[in-house]
Amino acid sequence: MVNIGDIIFQILMLLILIGGAGIIIAFIIGVKRLIQRQGANEKRLQRIEQRLDDMLKNKES
């Protein structure tokens, strides 16, 4: 006969493993989004710098 306590323990361990995997996946997705956002910010800064350079060149000429 199977012990009910063992079954409950096995189910709990499985749920903990699934939760841990979910946390790791969520962390990886968060890091990817941060990297993408950082890239977008850098592109925006480059466009602003380009505009400022253009404005300075127009003033000088």
N, C-alpha and C positions, 0 to 999 in steps of 0.2 A: 504494500500500500504506500502511496506517495504522501509525504508530509505536506500539509497545506502551508505551513510556515516556509518551507523551502520554495514552493511555487511563488508565494508572495515576494520572497526575497529575490528570486530570479527576475520577476516582473519589475520590481523596484530598480534592480541593477540595470536592466535593459533601458528603463526610462531615464535613468541617470546618464547612461552612455549616449542615448539619443539627444538629451539636453546638452551634454558637453559638446557633441558634434555640432549642434545648432549654434551654440555660442561661438565656436571656432569659425563656422561659416559666416555668421553675422559680423565677426571681427574682420574677416578677410574682405567682405563686401564693403564695410565701412572704410577700410584702408584704401581700397580701390577708388571709392568716391572722393576721399580726401585728395588723392593724387590727381584725379581728374579735375577737381575744383582748383587745385593749385596751378595746374596747367592753364586753365581758363583765366585765372587771375594774371598769370604771367603774360598771356597773349594780350589781355586788356591793357596791362601796363605798357607793353611794347607799342600798342596803337596810340596810347596817350603820349608817349615819348615822341613818336613819329609826328603827331600833330603839333606838339610843342616845337620840335625842330623845324617843321614847315612854317610855323608862325614866326619863329625867329628869322628864318631865311627871308620871308616876305618883308619883315620890318627892315632888315638890313638893305634890301634892294629898293 
